[in-house]
Amino acid sequence: MKSFFESGCSYKGLVLALGLFCASASAVEFRGDAQVRDTQYPLSSGSVQLSGYLEQNIQNSIEHWNKGVVPYPKFVEFFRTGRPQFALGEMWGKSVRSGCMFYRYTRDPELKKIMTATVRDLLSTERANGSISCMPVEMQPDSGGGDLWERKYVLLGLEEYYEQVEADPEVLACMVRQADCLITQIGEPPKTPVTELGWSPNHIESSTLLEPIMRLYKLTGYPRYLEFARYIVEVGGGSKGYNLFQQALDNVPPHKMGGPYPKAYEMMSLFEGLVEYYRVTGNPRWKEAAQNLYRNIRSQEITIIGNAGGDQPYHPNVYGEAWDNTAFEQTNPDITRMMETCVGVTWLKFCSQLLRLEGDSAPADDIEKYIYNGLLGAMKPTGDGFSYVNLLNGEKVTNQGWGWKFDDLTVTCCNLNGPMGLAYIPYIAVMTSATGPVVNLYNAGNFSLKTPSGRPLKLDFVTEYPLSEKVLIHVSPEQSEIFTLSLRIPTWSAKTQVSINGRKYRPDSGEYFRVNRKWKTTDKVEITFDMKCMVIDAPKGSNPKGNDFQALTWGPLVLARDENTDPRYNQPVTILADPNGFVDAVRTTPMLPTTRIEFIIPTVQGPIRMIDYSSVNGWQGKKVCTWLPKAK
């Protein structure tokens, strides 16, 4: 069967035809004015300037990855000449997506120049049918090569450029042509069903087109995109043979969703699109599905460092990238691969969706845990990449997995996704709401925003958090005004003290402390978090060999023993703790200049040194011990 373009019809004719089709389609799902509004909103571009702890990592990544070694022209070349391996067309969109989010933060003209140049280069590869694809028109849509997955990331990269860098009409027109091409190819027979395309057994990756299609709908308002999104949601429930949305509604454990292929990264990417779909349709069913998946991942999959996924015992053939009941299996000594960086970053983004949507503090707790431990722990000290997977015990970093080598540079999906996690830090650190600013993260920095009445407001954070338990916030409205300042009180901080101009409060942990008052330019908020060293027992999963382990945390940080400085790093010990699990850890000068924080920990066998997990450098082969074996 000839495509619409091959039949000789004009592009304008296609748009008209699609518009008439969508106008006659059932609109039961689409209630027009039922759009759901978020409770938290990101600050405007250029309104945030971080400093200290996290800023060093962000700039390290920008300089050495996005403005450094990324081979943008070679990524574009896949769309001109084809790809030698499946899914390589994702690389361009992922690299540009993080670059544009970094530009939103920095407003760096050099970064903008790089992004603009590669976008122009990509636009020149557009094919006769409006697609930007690694496959020629006559071979579209390609299945096993991941054509739809690649085109998803083309759309996401262009959308980030259009929204964060420059609202170029030519870029928007290109996105429209790409989406319209997809609509002519994908759908009910005689088109190709979306669940019949993809490299995986259940083809979950192809339905993740839902997110960029919904974002494009919000940019254009074209009903045909909402109708196409409805098709993706309703046909197969996101995968072939397994209705993932219904399984989430039924609270099926994540590691049992999708049958033999519960791929963690792709599943959350799909549900990000479902949240976007809910925002427009207002159907509470989709909100419930996303909430259920979030809660089940949080309780059943997330490890001590905030990431998830493994290769034992449930899905050994998915290379450590599947849900695997990991919260309980994380000490299983049979695990060889776990916690893909793509999973952690997509978990962060999924949490951000629910944080913005509902304004509950739990997703912000999860984001903080992952940033300070899993994300920074996966990053190369040189800033030019991220580990593919991370272990808690043994070889901390592994850069072997799907990817391609460009001369001497190995690029993996996780090298590409890691910077997006960093780019999200300034995006969600402080947000705004209808009642006033919302503080989600406590890194040092300056934030410019508006009060509910629209007047300028500045928040200045003076702190060494998380290396210190103290945070000072200068609240400086241009004029005195009544509004609410919401402060996230982390779940791990049992006894937090907040002082406002000397008046003391004892807020509850695990929620926002909301202060509604008339704020003036001289106001100061002082916070003292309850940072203690705590011992945590192994979760006791399916393998009894994983039962006799303990781990230590200090505030939001997970501690570990480091082979770089401790040749006995994995020897069994008996940690000395009080009946409540508190350990009398003594902070000490780090042995290595790259270590962020170091403690002397008392054990029956004598004192040992432990550092924050993220500082352990495993890139030269040294190993880590996070779950300490208990001495018999």
GIJO-V988280 format. One record per residue. PHI is phi as a letter, one per 20 degrees, with the letter a starting at -180 (* if undefined). Layout:
phi
PHI
PHI
This chain:
phi
*
f
f
g
f
f
f
n
f
f
f
f
f
f
g
f
f
f
f
f
f
f
f
e
f
f
d
g
f
d
d
m
e
e
g
e
d
f
e
c
c
f
f
f
g
m
e
c
c
e
b
m
g
e
f
g
f
f
f
g
f
g
f
d
d
f
d
d
e
g
e
g
f
f
f
f
f
g
e
e
d
n
d
e
b
f
m
f
f
f
f
f
f
f
f
f
g
f
f
f
f
f
f
g
f
e
l
f
f
f
f
f
f
f
f
f
f
f
f
f
f
f
g
f
e
g
e
f
e
n
e
d
b
f
d
f
g
f
d
e
e
f
e
f
e
n
g
f
f
f
f
g
f
f
f
f
f
f
f
f
f
f
e
d
d
b
f
e
g
f
f
f
f
f
f
f
f
f
f
f
f
g
f
f
d
d
q
f
g
e
f
e
f
f
f
e
c
p
e
e
f
d
l
f
f
f
f
f
g
g
f
f
f
f
f
f
f
f
f
d
m
f
g
f
f
f
f
f
f
g
g
f
f
e
e
m
m
n
b
e
n
b
e
f
f
f
f
f
f
e
l
f
g
g
f
d
e
m
m
f
c
e
f
f
g
f
f
f
f
f
f
g
f
f
f
f
f
f
g
e
e
m
f
f
g
f
f
f
f
f
f
f
f
g
f
f
f
g
e
d
c
f
e
f
e
n
d
b
o
a
d
b
d
e
c
f
e
d
m
m
d
d
g
b
l
f
g
e
e
f
e
f
f
e
f
d
c
a
l
g
g
g
f
f
f
f
f
g
f
f
f
f
g
f
f
f
f
d
m
e
f
g
f
f
g
f
f
f
g
f
g
f
d
f
f
f
f
e
e
f
g
e
n
d
q
c
f
f
c
c
d
e
c
o
f
f
d
c
d
d
r
f
r
b
d
d
l
e
d
e
d
d
g
f
g
e
e
g
g
f
f
f
f
f
f
f
f
d
g
c
c
c
b
f
d
q
f
c
e
d
c
d
f
g
r
c
c
d
b
d
f
g
e
n
e
f
b
c
c
d
d
d
a
d
g
e
f
c
e
d
c
d
d
e
d
c
f
f
c
g
b
e
b
d
d
d
d
f
d
f
f
f
e
f
c
e
d
d
c
d
l
n
e
e
c
c
f
f
e
m
b
e
e
d
d
d
a
e
e
c
f
e
f
c
d
d
c
c
e
e
e
c
e
c
e
c
e
g
f
m
e
f
d
g
f
e
f
e
c
c
c
c
c
c
m
e
e
e
e
b
e
c
f
g
c
c
f
d
g
d
f
f
b
d
f
e
c
e
g
e
n
e
d
e
f
d
f
c
f
f
f
d
f
e
f
f
b
b
c
d
d
f
c
g
e
o
f
c
d
c
c
f
g
f
e
f
e
d
f
d
n
f
d
c
c
e
e
e
f
e
f
f
